[in-house]
Amino acid sequence: MQLAPDQVSGYFRDGFLVLPALYCAAEVAVLQAETQRLSEVMSDCVKRERSGAARSILRVHETDGETASAAFRALTRTPRLVQPVTQLLGDDQVYIFHTKINVKAAFEGGIYSWHQDFGTWRSDGLRAPLPITAMVMLDDATELAGCLYFAPGSHQDGDVAHEEDHALGALNRLSADRRQLTRVLEARRPVPIVGVAGTVVLFHSNLVHGSGHNMSPWDRRQIYVVYNPVANKPSAVESPRPDFVCSRNCMAIEMVSDADILSTVGGSTAGKAPLTLGAACD
Ligand SMILES: O=C(O)CCC(=O)C(=O)O
């Protein structure tokens, strides 16, 4: 799947690009069922709200580990994600820096403070803000349900200083400095990133973003797949974060077929024979 020239220029101008309904209802249903299964796994890779509800489920793209998922692994390798990302990067040697499903449970899913992802990833030893995140909506994302907000074009403003983030369950250790943030948000009015389940949003690692509480009676599940060029893999740091947030597997990924999500129904771990249901959605 190739992006049109206006989509490419829109991405570089705004720091993000929305691709509506790229995954069909059948694929979304498989991924939702997997999310439900994974939220019950007891693991360091599953972060929880105070109530115990799953907040974030990490490392769903590998073939090993408690949160391994054949369906999510397939998703991360589908041409519908990999081709636009490699086109924007101008580099087809990419690996997955991390995967994270943010569940944002009905009524209780909490906020994500304003930040640039690179604000934290720099301290993981990443040299340049090159990673592109592909976010896939697993439910309809609405303002009531605590959708993401982006400050369009803020990736062009350079680094915003970050300070310790004390939001409950924060995995990004840092959130943006208030004074600088005020200037950025006054100049670059935030927009809600709403859409139907199956929508994909690509965004730059220096884009300022955040989200509010889920006030709705519905979960707002989204997966974030972060692709980093192999040439930009992190250098060693003194206190590395766990592999589930900063992957040590920097091997370039290979694409699978767009049909592969539907071929994995019931498959949750490596080595389990896939059950073929048919081709990908048209
Ligand atoms: O899922 C959200 O609403 C925000 C996620 C986010 O910004 C993050 O995890 O870095």
The ligand as an ORCA input file, in Angstrom:
! r2SCAN-3c Opt
* xyz 0 1
  O      -3.529      5.772     24.570
  C      -3.501      6.981     24.844
  O      -4.515      7.626     25.006
  C      -2.196      7.728     24.933
  C      -1.008      6.863     24.800
  C       0.302      7.555     24.820
  O       0.434      8.689     24.502
  C       1.454      6.797     25.236
  O       1.283      5.671     25.743
  O       2.580      7.306     25.071
*
